[in-house]
């Protein structure tokens, strides 16, 4: 298995007033569904709590 996306869910952040939409991750899922490469330069890093790797 290969990681193809390490970016944010969407532009919402605690307190910024933007509704949670999942826009960014939905776009990635759409690209994967159509077997299109996910461009690394379009990945906005997530902010906040992250996954701790073991």
DRENKEFI-82515 format. One record per residue (C-alpha): residue number from 1; x, y, z. Coordinates in nm, 2 decimals, always signed. Example, Ala and Ser with C-alpha at 12.3 -4.5 7.8 and 13.67 -1.06 7.14 Angstrom:
2
<rec seq="1" c1="+1.23" c2="-0.45" c3="+0.78"/>
<rec seq="2" c1="+1.37" c2="-0.11" c3="+0.71"/>
END
This chain:
54
<rec seq="1" c1="+0.00" c2="+0.00" c3="+0.00"/>
<rec seq="2" c1="+0.12" c2="+0.35" c3="-0.08"/>
<rec seq="3" c1="+0.04" c2="+0.68" c3="+0.08"/>
<rec seq="4" c1="-0.08" c2="+0.92" c3="-0.19"/>
<rec seq="5" c1="-0.21" c2="+1.21" c3="+0.02"/>
<rec seq="6" c1="-0.09" c2="+1.37" c3="+0.34"/>
<rec seq="7" c1="-0.28" c2="+1.69" c3="+0.33"/>
<rec seq="8" c1="-0.57" c2="+1.87" c3="+0.50"/>
<rec seq="9" c1="-0.94" c2="+1.76" c3="+0.51"/>
<rec seq="10" c1="-1.05" c2="+2.11" c3="+0.41"/>
<rec seq="11" c1="-0.99" c2="+2.48" c3="+0.49"/>
<rec seq="12" c1="-1.19" c2="+2.47" c3="+0.82"/>
<rec seq="13" c1="-1.00" c2="+2.54" c3="+1.14"/>
<rec seq="14" c1="-1.13" c2="+2.59" c3="+1.49"/>
<rec seq="15" c1="-1.26" c2="+2.94" c3="+1.52"/>
<rec seq="16" c1="-1.22" c2="+3.05" c3="+1.16"/>
<rec seq="17" c1="-1.59" c2="+3.02" c3="+1.08"/>
<rec seq="18" c1="-1.55" c2="+2.80" c3="+0.77"/>
<rec seq="19" c1="-1.78" c2="+2.50" c3="+0.77"/>
<rec seq="20" c1="-1.63" c2="+2.15" c3="+0.75"/>
<rec seq="21" c1="-1.68" c2="+2.03" c3="+0.40"/>
<rec seq="22" c1="-1.40" c2="+1.77" c3="+0.34"/>
<rec seq="23" c1="-1.34" c2="+1.94" c3="+0.00"/>
<rec seq="24" c1="-0.97" c2="+1.86" c3="-0.03"/>
<rec seq="25" c1="-1.00" c2="+1.49" c3="+0.07"/>
<rec seq="26" c1="-1.30" c2="+1.46" c3="-0.16"/>
<rec seq="27" c1="-1.10" c2="+1.59" c3="-0.45"/>
<rec seq="28" c1="-0.83" c2="+1.33" c3="-0.38"/>
<rec seq="29" c1="-1.08" c2="+1.05" c3="-0.36"/>
<rec seq="30" c1="-1.22" c2="+1.16" c3="-0.69"/>
<rec seq="31" c1="-0.87" c2="+1.15" c3="-0.85"/>
<rec seq="32" c1="-0.81" c2="+0.81" c3="-0.71"/>
<rec seq="33" c1="-1.15" c2="+0.68" c3="-0.83"/>
<rec seq="34" c1="-1.05" c2="+0.79" c3="-1.19"/>
<rec seq="35" c1="-0.70" c2="+0.64" c3="-1.14"/>
<rec seq="36" c1="-0.54" c2="+0.99" c3="-1.18"/>
<rec seq="37" c1="-0.22" c2="+1.07" c3="-1.00"/>
<rec seq="38" c1="-0.26" c2="+1.29" c3="-0.70"/>
<rec seq="39" c1="-0.02" c2="+1.59" c3="-0.74"/>
<rec seq="40" c1="+0.21" c2="+1.64" c3="-0.45"/>
<rec seq="41" c1="+0.24" c2="+2.01" c3="-0.49"/>
<rec seq="42" c1="-0.14" c2="+2.05" c3="-0.44"/>
<rec seq="43" c1="-0.13" c2="+1.90" c3="-0.09"/>
<rec seq="44" c1="-0.19" c2="+2.16" c3="+0.18"/>
<rec seq="45" c1="-0.04" c2="+2.03" c3="+0.51"/>
<rec seq="46" c1="-0.30" c2="+1.96" c3="+0.79"/>
<rec seq="47" c1="-0.28" c2="+2.17" c3="+1.10"/>
<rec seq="48" c1="-0.35" c2="+2.06" c3="+1.46"/>
<rec seq="49" c1="-0.34" c2="+1.71" c3="+1.61"/>
<rec seq="50" c1="-0.16" c2="+1.47" c3="+1.38"/>
<rec seq="51" c1="-0.11" c2="+1.10" c3="+1.37"/>
<rec seq="52" c1="+0.19" c2="+0.98" c3="+1.56"/>
<rec seq="53" c1="+0.39" c2="+0.71" c3="+1.37"/>
<rec seq="54" c1="+0.53" c2="+0.42" c3="+1.56"/>
END
